[in-house]
Amino acid sequence: MQWQPISLLKKNNPEPGSQYHTVSEFSHGLLRVMESVRAATEDAAAANRDYFRMYWEFASKIHHDGEYSFDIAAVLETLGIDTAHAAAATDESWDAPIAEGMANGLALVGDDVGTPIIATERGDGEQVGYFGPVITQVPRGNKATALWDALMVMMETDGFFELKKTRDAMPDPGERPEPMTS
């Protein structure tokens, strides 16, 4: 599994000064930090693990704790990652790898999507990707496995491109997950 960035700041271009712009700008900075850590880690598996751990903790702070701005260095310290990477949040040089990761994902699904994008290699060797699934509650156990299995079946189906209904509930991320410290 390879985690790739997608910046809602760059994808959606929210109006400067709007609340959505402020949140998107902060989360874009988080992506810069994640790319800085990835670039500094020579072992690809370790880099991917750290990317996931940062994503997990950053997302938990945003979605579970309701913190749309926080001390990035403190989170990195909690995860045992060099806090110097926090400076990348305002370093535009990290926008190039973010743009490259976004381009890779969007090349599989087109531009008329959001996040998440999930990509896999089909049984015939073709790499495919889809936007979603977008869910309001995180399934657990067998239900989570069934959802994943269904997604994999859809990805094997030539011509499949969309499954959607109107949202009838706001997202509920559930209980805050434990931090991933290792």
Secondary structure, 3 states (H helix, E strand, C coil): CCCCCCCHHHHHCCCCCCHHHHHHHHHHHHHHHHHHHHHHCCCHHHHHHHHHHHHHHHHHHHHHCCCCCCCHHHHHHHHCCCHHHHHHHHCHHHHHHHHHHHHHHHHHHCCCCCCCEEEEECCCCCEEEEECCCCCECCCHHHHHHHHHHHHHHHCCCCCCCCCCCCCCCCECCCCCCCCCC
